[in-house]
Amino acid sequence: MDKNKFILSILVAVIGLLMLLSPQTFIAFAVIMLGIASVIDGVFIMVATRNLVLDPDYRLMMTIRGILSIVVGTVAVILPIVTAAIIWKIMAYVLGGYLLVSAGLEVYGILKLHRNGIMIKQSLIETIVLVILAIALFIIPSKTAGGIIVGICGALLIFAGVFSAFLQWRNRPITVVPDSVVTENPDDSEKTDSDENTENI
């Protein structure tokens, strides 16, 4: 049994349980996590992505995207912590709008990268993920639709976590304890042979 995978499976199930029992808390937590990811992404854009192409227009667009990502991400992390809990709903919509804008800027960047012969597969995947996350952030704050989506995801995570943990437990190594073995004393063996010889005489 892989202990790391077993612990990870349990963690996934616990997250799923949290999504079922307290969807609003989970969504607020998810908004903060997305804010942190947005800040990290913004720093990466400023340090690496904007320098992939020397085109001034490309660098300007990526600079705008990077700064916007850092600012929005920072606000998404700080506001829900220091203000009323209701603010996370507003930040969910703000993050959703930002992700759509970011996806649009990413499409512009993809066109520039493609023209300069740079691989764009990763950028395409990132754009698709941004759009999906944006749509989710617009839907999730709604109590009805958001609660249903989070509940379904939570149930799936619980099932996946429990099933994975069961597989890891079932495949655990089984230690076989051997039965006790009686070791014959050499002196007793010699004595037995001597007695048998005496009887034969």
N, C-alpha and C positions, 0 to 999 in steps of 0.2 A: 504493500500500500504506500503510495506517495503521500506523505504527511502534508506537504505544501498544497497539493491539489485537494486533499481532503478538507483542510482548513479553508481554502479558497471556496470550495463548494458550500461549506457551512456559512461563510460570509455572504455569498450570493443569496442563499436562502433567507438569511436574516434581513438583507436589504429588501428582498421581495416581500417579506413579512411587514417591514416598515412601510412599504408602498401601499400595502393593503390596509393596515391599521391607521396610518396617519399620512394620507396622500398629500395634504397641504404642507406638512413639515418636510416631506421628501422633496416636493417641488421647490420650496424655498431653498433647501439645501442644494438642489440641482442648479438653481439660478446662480448661487454663489460659486459653485464649482465651474460653471460656464464662464463666469466673470474672471476667475483665476486663469482658466484656459485662454480666454481672450487676451489677457495681459501678456501671458507667455507668448502667444501667437504674434502679438504686436511687436514685442521685443525681437522675436525671430525675423519678422518682416524687415524691421529697421536694420538689423545686423547683417542679414544674409540675402533675403529675397530681393530687396530693392537693388542689390548690386549685381544681379545676374545679367542684366542688360544695361548698357551704357546710354541707352536712349533717354533723353531728358524727360520726355512725357511719361515714359514708363516709371522712372525713378520718382517723379512727382506724384503719380497715382499711388505707388506703393508706399511713399512717405505719408500721404494722407490716410491711406488704409491703416498703416502701422500706428500712427498717432491716434486715430479714431478708435482702434482696437484697444489700445492701452487706456485711453480715457474712459470709454464705455465699460470696459472690464473692471477698472478700479471703482467706478461708481456702483456697478452691480455688486461688488463685494462689500463696499463700505456701507451703503445706505440701508440694506436690509438688517445690518447688524446694529447700527446706531439709531435707527428710527423705528417707527411702528411697523408691525408685521405686515400690514397691508401693502407696504411699499414694494414688496417682492413681486406683486402682481404687475405693478407699473414697470418695474425693471424687466420683467419677462417680455412685455411688449416692446420695450426699448431695445432689449437684446435681439428680439426677433427682427425688428426693423434694421438694426445694425448688421445682422447676419445677411439680410437680403442685399443691403448696400455693398457689404463686403464681397458677396458672391458676384455682384455686378462688376466690381473692380477686379475681381479675380478673373472673370471672363476676358476683360480687357488685357490683363496680364498674360493670360494664356495665348491670346492672339499674337502678342509681342514675342513671347517665348518661342512660339511655333515658327514665326518668321525668321528667328535667329537660330533655328535648328536645335533648340533645347527641348528635352523630353517634357511632355506636358501631362503624362498619365496621372501622376500624383496630384497635380493641380486640378485636373478634371474631377478626380475622386473627392478632393477637398471641396470643390464647388458644389457637388451633389450633396455632400454631407451638410454644408452650410445651409442649403435650401431646405433640406429635411428638418434640420434643427429649428430653423426659422418658423416653418409651418407648425411644428410641435409647440414652440413657445407661444404662438398665437392661439392655439387650441387649448393647451393645458390649463391656463388660468380660469377657464370656464368651469364652474363646479360640476356641471353635469357631464359634459364631454371630457373634460380633463380628468374627473374622477373615474370615469369608465376606462379611459386609456391607461391611466396609472394603475388602476386595479387589475386590468388584464395583464399589463407588463409585470406587475408584482406577482400575480399567480403563476405566470410563466417562469419567472425567476425562482420562485419557491420550488416548482416542479423540477426545473433544471438543476438547482442546487442539491435538492434531496436525492434525485436520481444519480447525479454524479458522485455524491458522498457515498451512496449505497454501493455503486460500482467499485469505488476505491476500497470500501470496507470489505466487500466480497472478495476482492483480489489480494487481500492482505496475506502475507506469508504465514503459513500455519506451522507452528513448532511441534514436532512429534517427539514425545518423551518415550524413550525405549523402556520396555519392561525390565525389571531388575534381573540381573544375570547372576546366578550362583556360581562362584569360582571354586573349583575343586582344589583342596589342599594337596600338594604333591606328596606329603607324608602319609595322608590318608590313602592315596592311590597306591603307594608302595606297600602299605600295610594290608590293603585288600588283596593285592597280588600275592603277597606272602602267605596270607591265610588260604587263598585258593590253591597254592602249591602244596601247602601242608595237607589239605584235604585230599588232594590227588595222591599223595604218598600213602 
